[in-house]
Amino acid sequence: MGLRAPMTPTQCKMARVALGWSARDLAQRARVGVNTVKRFESGKPANVSTVTLIEQAFEAAGIEFTNGEAPGVRLHPRKE
């Protein structure tokens, strides 16, 4: 696995929309506070450990973060 830049607040919002999750849904899945999610998405700093928990929740749901000139997200639906 190569190194990639940390998830941005915009990527966080994009991933939530792709999954149809509310900020509360994400907070529950990542085991962080809903206010933490909202603060991060508004561009305020977050602890690396918090961002990691959020990224892991998204990745478990099938989100892939893309970087480069146009950072974004890609959804790979999980087969149940």
C-alpha positions in Angstrom: 0.0 0.0 0.0 1.4 3.4 -1.0 1.4 6.5 1.0 -1.4 9.0 0.5 -2.3 12.3 1.9 -4.7 12.4 4.8 -8.4 12.6 4.1 -9.6 16.2 3.6 -12.7 17.7 5.1 -14.2 17.9 1.6 -13.4 14.2 1.0 -15.1 13.4 4.3 -18.3 15.2 3.1 -18.1 13.5 -0.3 -17.8 10.1 1.3 -20.8 10.6 3.5 -22.9 11.7 0.6 -21.8 8.7 -1.5 -22.9 6.4 1.3 -26.0 8.3 2.2 -24.8 8.8 5.8 -25.6 11.6 8.1 -22.9 13.1 10.4 -24.5 11.1 13.2 -24.3 7.9 11.1 -20.6 8.5 10.5 -19.9 9.4 14.2 -21.5 6.2 15.3 -19.6 4.0 12.9 -16.3 5.8 13.6 -16.9 5.9 17.4 -16.3 9.6 17.6 -18.6 12.5 18.6 -21.0 14.0 16.0 -19.7 17.4 16.9 -16.2 16.1 16.1 -17.4 15.1 12.6 -19.1 18.5 12.0 -16.0 20.4 13.2 -13.7 18.4 11.0 -15.9 18.9 7.9 -16.0 22.6 8.6 -12.2 22.7 8.2 -11.2 22.9 11.9 -8.2 20.8 12.9 -8.7 17.2 14.2 -6.4 14.8 15.9 -4.7 12.3 13.6 -6.2 9.4 15.5 -9.7 10.8 15.0 -9.2 11.3 11.3 -7.9 7.7 11.1 -11.0 6.3 12.9 -13.2 8.2 10.4 -11.2 7.0 7.4 -11.4 3.4 8.7 -15.1 3.6 9.0 -15.4 4.8 5.4 -13.0 2.2 4.1 -14.9 -0.6 5.8 -18.0 0.7 4.0 -16.2 0.6 0.6 -14.9 4.1 0.2 -11.5 4.6 -1.5 -9.8 8.0 -1.2 -8.1 9.3 -4.3 -5.5 12.0 -4.3 -3.4 13.8 -6.9 -4.5 16.9 -8.6 -8.1 16.4 -7.8 -8.6 14.6 -4.4 -11.9 12.7 -4.2 -13.6 9.5 -3.3 -14.7 6.4 -5.1 -17.3 3.9 -3.8 -16.7 0.2 -4.1 -20.0 -1.4 -2.9 -19.4 -4.2 -0.5 -21.0 -7.6 -1.4 -23.0 -8.9 1.5 
